[in-house]
Amino acid sequence: MAAALLWGCGVEVTDPPIEVHSRDSLIGAGRIIQVSNTSNQALSKIEVQIESPAGEERRFTHDTLEGFETLEIGWKRLGGWEIPTGADVTVRCEGYLGSVTATVTASAANDSSP
């Protein structure tokens, strides 16, 4: 049986229950990242790290992501920085040792809403 908690300190050894997708910005300003909580439990201290193919990096934090809630992050929340296609996204949250990673896609055919 795999350990679900790290020796009683309340930290899950697994990745957080999060899915990451992207879509076009409605105003044509880069891409929008969609971070979805796939569980019915709230997640705390969400940290989203975005790194462009050119090496530029931005971080965004969010206090709480309620159960089944989706957070959208784009140029407005990143101070005018447009998220480029090919950017790598890493999402972490409190209580989980793992992280969720994804790459921002270009094709509208690959877009999906959780």
Secondary structure, 3 states (H helix, E strand, C coil): CCCCECCCCCCECCCCCEEEEEEECCCCCCEEEEEEECCCCCEEEEEEEEECCCCCEEEEEEEEECCCCEEEECCCCCCCCCECCCCEEEEECCCECCCEEEECCCCHHHCCCC
